[in-house]
């Protein structure tokens, strides 16, 4: 399945870092602040989402989809 949300469109290395931080139990509020501060993320958000920031809802949706897929591949 091809994911099309804000987090799915971030560069692979950022998604990998995010998944590892989720796995380590880092709080979502901190992760959203971190993601929105990254220049690479800001560029994607500006280009594809009219500059709208990543929200905790976006992160929650990623955890139910892309993150679960990533976890399954780790096993």
SERODO-830961 format. One record per residue: residue number from 0; residue in one letter; x, y, z of N, C-alpha, C in turn. Coordinates in Angstrom, 3 decimals. Layout:
<sites>
[site NUM, 'A', [X, Y, Z], [X, Y, Z], [X, Y, Z]]
...
</sites>
This chain:
<sites>
[site 0, 'X', [0.843, -1.177, 0.000], [0.000, 0.000, 0.000], [0.892, 1.245, 0.000]]
[site 1, 'X', [0.560, 2.186, -0.857], [1.298, 3.435, -0.904], [0.620, 4.431, 0.011]]
[site 2, 'X', [1.375, 4.949, 0.930], [0.840, 5.932, 1.875], [1.073, 7.330, 1.308]]
[site 3, 'X', [0.123, 8.232, 1.559], [0.190, 9.556, 0.943], [0.113, 10.709, 1.933]]
[site 4, 'X', [0.090, 10.419, 3.219], [-0.035, 11.473, 4.213], [1.241, 12.280, 4.386]]
[site 5, 'X', [1.168, 13.252, 5.273], [2.300, 14.151, 5.504], [3.555, 13.394, 5.906]]
[site 6, 'X', [3.438, 12.488, 6.847], [4.621, 11.765, 7.331], [5.120, 10.799, 6.264]]
[site 7, 'X', [4.217, 10.163, 5.545], [4.615, 9.217, 4.502], [5.414, 9.892, 3.394]]
[site 8, 'X', [5.203, 11.178, 3.198], [5.902, 11.896, 2.124], [7.241, 12.471, 2.561]]
[site 9, 'X', [7.577, 12.313, 3.822], [8.883, 12.778, 4.300], [9.975, 11.858, 3.763]]
[site 10, 'X', [11.205, 12.365, 3.703], [12.312, 11.506, 3.256], [12.434, 10.254, 4.125]]
[site 11, 'X', [12.879, 9.182, 3.493], [12.972, 7.879, 4.159], [13.793, 7.945, 5.450]]
[site 12, 'X', [14.911, 8.659, 5.450], [15.753, 8.705, 6.652], [15.030, 9.371, 7.816]]
[site 13, 'X', [14.198, 10.359, 7.541], [13.429, 11.001, 8.618], [12.376, 10.036, 9.149]]
[site 14, 'X', [11.703, 9.328, 8.242], [10.710, 8.341, 8.697], [11.370, 7.255, 9.533]]
[site 15, 'X', [12.565, 6.846, 9.146], [13.304, 5.831, 9.907], [13.625, 6.347, 11.312]]
[site 16, 'X', [14.123, 7.582, 11.403], [14.409, 8.180, 12.716], [13.132, 8.273, 13.551]]
[site 17, 'X', [12.054, 8.702, 12.928], [10.770, 8.810, 13.624], [10.335, 7.454, 14.164]]
[site 18, 'X', [10.412, 6.434, 13.330], [9.986, 5.103, 13.770], [10.821, 4.611, 14.942]]
[site 19, 'X', [12.107, 4.855, 14.903], [12.968, 4.440, 16.023], [12.622, 5.214, 17.294]]
[site 20, 'X', [12.322, 6.481, 17.149], [11.955, 7.284, 18.320], [10.605, 6.839, 18.881]]
[site 21, 'X', [9.670, 6.480, 17.992], [8.394, 5.927, 18.454], [8.630, 4.625, 19.205]]
[site 22, 'X', [9.482, 3.782, 18.645], [9.794, 2.492, 19.264], [10.402, 2.692, 20.654]]
[site 23, 'X', [11.179, 3.754, 20.811], [11.803, 4.058, 22.098], [10.841, 4.715, 23.085]]
[site 24, 'X', [9.616, 4.996, 22.636], [8.598, 5.533, 23.533], [8.610, 7.044, 23.695]]
[site 25, 'X', [9.230, 7.744, 22.777], [9.260, 9.206, 22.869], [7.843, 9.759, 22.718]]
[site 26, 'X', [7.467, 10.741, 23.534], [6.100, 11.291, 23.481], [5.788, 11.949, 22.135]]
[site 27, 'X', [4.555, 11.773, 21.698], [4.116, 12.319, 20.423], [4.253, 13.820, 20.317]]
[site 28, 'X', [3.982, 14.534, 21.413], [4.076, 15.995, 21.356], [5.508, 16.429, 21.023]]
[site 29, 'X', [6.485, 15.757, 21.591], [7.893, 16.076, 21.293], [8.237, 15.728, 19.858]]
[site 30, 'X', [7.720, 14.612, 19.383], [8.013, 14.185, 18.015], [7.442, 15.152, 16.992]]
[site 31, 'X', [6.240, 15.661, 17.241], [5.625, 16.616, 16.322], [6.444, 17.904, 16.275]]
[site 32, 'X', [6.898, 18.377, 17.412], [7.739, 19.586, 17.451], [9.024, 19.337, 16.678]]
[site 33, 'X', [9.650, 18.190, 16.914], [10.897, 17.844, 16.222], [10.687, 17.794, 14.710]]
[site 34, 'X', [9.650, 17.082, 14.271], [9.391, 16.953, 12.837], [9.163, 18.310, 12.181]]
[site 35, 'X', [8.323, 19.133, 12.796], [7.993, 20.425, 12.205], [9.175, 21.385, 12.172]]
[site 36, 'X', [10.201, 21.135, 12.980], [11.386, 21.994, 13.005], [12.414, 21.599, 11.939]]
[site 37, 'X', [12.276, 20.409, 11.355], [13.263, 19.938, 10.379], [13.101, 20.669, 9.048]]
[site 38, 'X', [14.186, 21.247, 8.519], [14.093, 21.942, 7.227], [13.559, 21.044, 6.102]]
[site 39, 'X', [13.951, 19.771, 6.098], [13.474, 18.853, 5.057], [11.962, 18.667, 5.157]]
[site 40, 'X', [11.467, 18.549, 6.373], [10.022, 18.395, 6.579], [9.299, 19.682, 6.178]]
[site 41, 'X', [9.846, 20.825, 6.551], [9.229, 22.096, 6.190], [9.119, 22.238, 4.677]]
[site 42, 'X', [10.143, 21.789, 3.949], [10.121, 21.879, 2.489], [9.004, 21.014, 1.901]]
[site 43, 'X', [8.854, 19.787, 2.415], [7.790, 18.896, 1.931], [6.424, 19.487, 2.257]]
[site 44, 'X', [6.269, 19.979, 3.470], [4.985, 20.549, 3.886], [4.629, 21.765, 3.048]]
[site 45, 'X', [5.604, 22.593, 2.760], [5.358, 23.784, 1.940], [4.972, 23.385, 0.515]]
[site 46, 'X', [5.704, 22.449, -0.030], [5.510, 22.038, -1.425], [4.199, 21.265, -1.633]]
[site 47, 'X', [3.869, 20.365, -0.696], [2.754, 19.452, -0.934], [1.515, 19.687, -0.072]]
[site 48, 'X', [1.657, 20.481, 0.990], [0.530, 20.663, 1.918], [0.305, 22.126, 2.284]]
[site 49, 'X', [0.674, 23.022, 1.378], [0.459, 24.466, 1.576], [1.036, 24.956, 2.908]]
[site 50, 'X', [2.106, 24.309, 3.353], [2.785, 24.740, 4.571], [2.118, 24.320, 5.866]]
[site 51, 'X', [1.038, 23.535, 5.785], [0.355, 23.091, 7.014], [1.242, 22.117, 7.777]]
[site 52, 'X', [1.415, 22.385, 9.062], [2.313, 21.600, 9.911], [1.774, 20.187, 10.164]]
[site 53, 'X', [2.683, 19.328, 10.557], [2.328, 17.977, 10.996], [1.671, 18.098, 12.364]]
[site 54, 'X', [0.544, 17.431, 12.531], [-0.202, 17.491, 13.789], [-0.068, 16.178, 14.557]]
[site 55, 'X', [-0.523, 16.194, 15.794], [-0.538, 14.955, 16.566], [-1.484, 13.942, 15.921]]
[site 56, 'X', [-2.545, 14.413, 15.259], [-3.449, 13.509, 14.539], [-2.706, 12.831, 13.391]]
[site 57, 'X', [-1.871, 13.586, 12.666], [-1.070, 12.978, 11.589], [-0.171, 11.896, 12.160]]
[site 58, 'X', [0.444, 12.172, 13.299], [1.326, 11.198, 13.934], [0.540, 9.967, 14.369]]
[site 59, 'X', [-0.637, 10.170, 14.917], [-1.485, 9.059, 15.347], [-1.836, 8.164, 14.153]]
[site 60, 'X', [-2.163, 8.783, 13.026], [-2.487, 8.014, 11.829], [-1.257, 7.253, 11.332]]
[site 61, 'X', [-0.080, 7.870, 11.414], [1.155, 7.188, 11.018], [1.407, 5.971, 11.907]]
[site 62, 'X', [1.157, 6.134, 13.210], [1.394, 5.021, 14.137], [0.496, 3.833, 13.812]]
[site 63, 'X', [-0.706, 4.096, 13.301], [-1.646, 3.018, 12.960], [-1.339, 2.397, 11.608]]
[site 64, 'X', [-0.547, 3.063, 10.793], [-0.287, 2.570, 9.442], [1.184, 2.337, 9.165]]
[site 65, 'X', [1.870, 3.401, 8.780], [3.267, 3.285, 8.373], [4.176, 2.718, 9.446]]
[site 66, 'X', [3.973, 3.133, 10.675], [4.801, 2.633, 11.776], [4.563, 1.137, 11.995]]
[site 67, 'X', [3.306, 0.714, 11.948], [3.001, -0.721, 12.109], [3.631, -1.539, 10.991]]
[site 68, 'X', [3.584, -1.003, 9.777], [4.229, -1.694, 8.640], [5.733, -1.826, 8.905]]
[site 69, 'X', [6.330, -0.746, 9.381], [7.774, -0.733, 9.678], [8.103, -1.762, 10.753]]
[site 70, 'X', [7.293, -1.804, 11.805], [7.524, -2.783, 12.881], [7.466, -4.213, 12.335]]
[site 71, 'X', [6.509, -4.472, 11.478], [6.361, -5.816, 10.916], [7.603, -6.195, 10.109]]
[site 72, 'X', [8.200, -5.241, 9.405], [9.409, -5.523, 8.629], [10.624, -5.719, 9.516]]
[site 73, 'X', [10.596, -5.216, 10.754], [11.719, -5.347, 11.664], [11.823, -6.758, 12.241]]
[site 74, 'X', [10.700, -7.469, 12.247], [10.667, -8.810, 12.855], [11.245, -9.866, 11.950]]
</sites>
